[in-house]
Amino acid sequence: MMRNALIGAAALLFSTPALASSGEPVNPWVAAAYLVAGVLFILALRGLSSPESSRKGNRFGMVGMLIAVVTTLVTHSIASLPEIGVAILIGGGIGFVTARKIAMTDMPQLVAGFHSLVGMAAVLVGIAAYLNPGAFGILDATGEILTVSRVELGLGVAIGAITFSGSVIAFLKLNGNMSGAPIMLPLRHVINLGVLAGIIGLTAYFAIAPTVGTGPVFWTIVGLSFLIGFLLIIPIGGADMPVVVSMLNSYSGWAAAAMGFTLGNTAMIITGALVGSSGAILSYIMCKAMNRSFISVIAGGFGAESGPADGAAKIDRPWKRGSAEDAAYMMKQAENVIIIPGYGMAVAQAQHAVREMADLLKEEGVNVKYAIHPVAGRMPGHMNVLLAEANVPYDEVFELEDINSEFAQADVAFIIGANDVVNPAAKTDKGSPIYGMPVFDVEKAKTIFFVKRSMGGVGYAGVDNEVFYMDQTMMLLSDAKKMCEEIVKAL
């Protein structure tokens, strides 16, 4: 969220024509202020790497952006300052109201929506620079747009347009307005490569051709880029949305950085580069967590083979059904309980009930920990955000690599709304679409309680879960929030 705020504000405030200098020396105090802002942005991202320091990281980012904004407004002659102020009030007001009203469970689609706005901002800045290059200081002595500026314009609008259309599709999938299942187009890889080759070729021609008459080329680049963003995301299934959100975040940063070069603005370049690089690193981490190829993510359609299988892989085997009273009794007698939340907890908005259940167990002397998979939910850190919103102590939340070895000593593994991240098929079945993905070793726990709505679902990967049928597993079939509230009453 902070990354989106940084590039959104940068795109708005640092894209004024007055900022693109035409050979004038840069005021050293301005450079120093932007340097301080850049350092604060780096500290902001560093703070966001941990839940404990995330608030501090947000504050660093806010102070850094304040310094950059004030420096811009004070040291540069902006012709339409009142209009900029009105735009800030309108956009800031909409953002404030939206952030206040949005439910934590809807945070993934909010992030996707913000990504789309950042992408569109980059496109609009690029269009403005192309239509009025003199005001942006990107003309040479002959009146032609500088070659390097044309390359930057082409790349900036292309990446921005891809970010916009891709984020819109991600938003629609996450918000339920569009099916989360992969939408398969015939010859999609050929089409994608063809469109991408067209964008690259047209950008190269746009860079070397005379400025006069390149209008159709420029607008074709914009149109094809909107199209490829759409084509890249529709084949991706809902289970892979965490990587998609991270990838789009990276794209939005690179779009802002490209526009920063066009405008000759250091602060925008720094902001965009930080967002782009951090998003790329996060995407790589998410790919490793899901056993995906980073190249296949960039190519799009990497989740096409892992969409819902309509229960086709379901196994008809005996299983045991438990009750809230069973779970309450067993967990109350336990010494160590590990809770594994997933998207089902988010959908049911059960995080507060889960925290209340854990608090009661801790009062009984039970050691309670939360195990968070890197791709649990619909965006990076989704479960961390939900647990933080429910005031779950940070020191009780552990990542996969830090807690996986403890399942062998756990008396109870309480799985709520998760499926693929606890599926042993990822370790044993080489033909499984999730084979190789690191998962929790829940099967090593003495007792397993598995909360899900029904036995009919098999998770987004379309693979049945061996854990359902294990001797130590009791299935708690109910809405996650309702089941946890019943367990609280039983406790």
Disulfide bonds with the S-S distance in Angstrom:
none
